[in-house]
């Protein structure tokens, strides 16, 4: 399996406030990897630093073999990393189709790029709602739109921060089904979510953060066999 993302010794934070103290993690092509940890442990900051939204103070991020940690967020997005941000941040005054089309520009060297039609096949609900304004959608539909919009950039890596936060249980299951379909499609995914049991069923490997440091890494079988880890690092 080839390495898609390599993060080594990453440090950073906000101004003089250091949040990350040497994060190491690796994501291989086609894998689903999680970032776990209680609130405030540095998961979002790790993602923001990988995405170039926060400038690292040390360490390296390599994507598809090239260093990206000195590049702008825009450059990194164009290299093929897309984020479904916490809170979704869709354009509420644009229609579903306009939200999707606004992001449809970059093929990222793909032979078989995402199109509106492919997005609608993946998310039939978005086709039904294609003329509705983003602000008229339910929370689950908004999340599908945020995922669809990210896919329209033809990412090599899709990152979801709080994939199912604030959604009703049945809607959460719909989002997991969508993500499983994307996984089967071969997409590489990093996901943050609170539902550990679902993540164990969905992801290959997991990284647990505590106070800006990696305290455990392992696969789903290992995490599932060590419920003490859940109590120590994940329970609230
Ligand atoms: N914009 C900011 N300015 C200053 N400090 C921040 C900012 N955003 C987050 N922090 C601090 O950085 C630390 C890590 O926050 P981060 O959001 O990365 O955690 P998290 O693990 O993603 O948790 P959560 O689930 O609450 O988002 C926290 O102490 C938080 O208060």
Boltz pocket constraint, residues with backbone or C-beta under 6 A from the ligand:
constraints:
  - pocket:
      binder: B
      contacts: [[A, 14], [A, 17], [A, 19], [A, 37], [A, 38], [A, 39], [A, 40], [A, 41], [A, 42], [A, 43], [A, 44], [A, 45], [A, 46]]
      max_distance: 6.0
